């Protein structure tokens, strides 16, 4: 006899937990993907704006700050992925 026949309710609960866990992981990955898309869109916008800007000194300062901000956002998303990975273990 397998475990399912021994306690069908417990097996159903376990299955529901696994399904909920997969849904959570899928939603988290989707959210992180959306975040990365937003970062990429920000980089593209930044590149377009900077190509129109004639003042290279101000452009370098602004670009450096924006790159730092975007790096912080990417680091945050990476940390979120690491947290999800820990939850899955």
C-alpha positions as CSV (number, residue, x, y, z in Angstrom):
1,X,0.0,0.0,0.0
2,X,1.3,3.5,-0.8
3,X,1.2,6.6,1.4
4,X,-1.7,8.0,-0.5
5,X,-4.0,5.2,0.6
6,X,-2.9,5.5,4.2
7,X,-3.9,9.1,4.6
8,X,-5.4,10.7,1.5
9,X,-6.1,14.0,3.3
10,X,-2.4,14.4,4.3
11,X,-1.3,13.6,0.8
12,X,-3.8,16.2,-0.6
13,X,-2.5,18.8,1.9
14,X,1.1,18.1,0.8
15,X,0.1,18.4,-2.8
16,X,-1.7,21.7,-2.2
17,X,1.3,23.1,-0.3
18,X,3.6,22.1,-3.2
19,X,1.2,23.8,-5.7
20,X,1.1,26.9,-3.6
21,X,4.9,26.9,-3.3
22,X,5.2,26.6,-7.1
23,X,2.7,29.5,-7.5
24,X,4.7,31.6,-5.1
25,X,8.0,30.9,-7.0
26,X,6.4,31.6,-10.3
27,X,5.0,34.9,-9.1
28,X,8.3,35.9,-7.6
29,X,10.3,35.1,-10.7
30,X,7.7,37.0,-12.8
31,X,8.0,40.0,-10.5
32,X,11.8,39.9,-10.7
33,X,11.6,39.6,-14.5
34,X,9.3,42.7,-14.6
35,X,11.9,44.5,-12.4
36,X,14.7,43.6,-14.7
37,X,12.6,44.8,-17.7
38,X,12.1,48.1,-15.9
39,X,15.8,48.4,-15.3
40,X,16.5,47.7,-19.0
41,X,13.9,50.2,-20.1
42,X,15.5,52.8,-17.7
43,X,18.9,52.1,-19.2
44,X,17.6,52.5,-22.7
45,X,15.8,55.7,-21.8
46,X,19.0,57.0,-20.1
47,X,21.0,56.2,-23.2
48,X,18.6,58.1,-25.5
49,X,18.4,61.1,-23.2
50,X,22.2,61.3,-22.8
51,X,22.7,61.0,-26.6
52,X,20.7,64.3,-26.9
53,X,22.6,66.0,-24.2
54,X,25.5,68.2,-25.3
55,X,27.1,68.9,-21.9
56,X,29.4,65.9,-21.5
57,X,30.6,66.9,-18.0
58,X,27.1,67.0,-16.5
59,X,26.3,64.0,-18.6
60,X,29.1,61.9,-17.0
61,X,28.1,62.9,-13.5
62,X,24.4,62.2,-14.1
63,X,25.2,58.9,-15.9
64,X,27.5,57.8,-13.1
65,X,24.8,58.4,-10.5
66,X,22.1,56.7,-12.5
67,X,24.4,53.7,-13.2
68,X,25.0,53.5,-9.4
69,X,21.3,53.6,-8.8
70,X,20.6,50.9,-11.3
71,X,23.4,48.8,-9.9
72,X,21.7,49.1,-6.5
73,X,18.4,48.0,-8.0
74,X,20.1,45.0,-9.7
75,X,21.8,44.0,-6.5
76,X,18.4,44.2,-4.7
77,X,16.8,41.9,-7.3
78,X,19.7,39.4,-7.0
79,X,19.3,39.4,-3.3
80,X,15.6,38.7,-3.7
81,X,16.4,35.8,-6.0
82,X,18.8,34.4,-3.4
83,X,16.1,34.6,-0.8
84,X,13.7,32.7,-3.0
85,X,16.4,30.1,-3.6
86,X,16.8,29.7,0.2
87,X,13.1,29.2,0.6
88,X,13.2,26.4,-1.9
89,X,15.8,24.4,-0.1
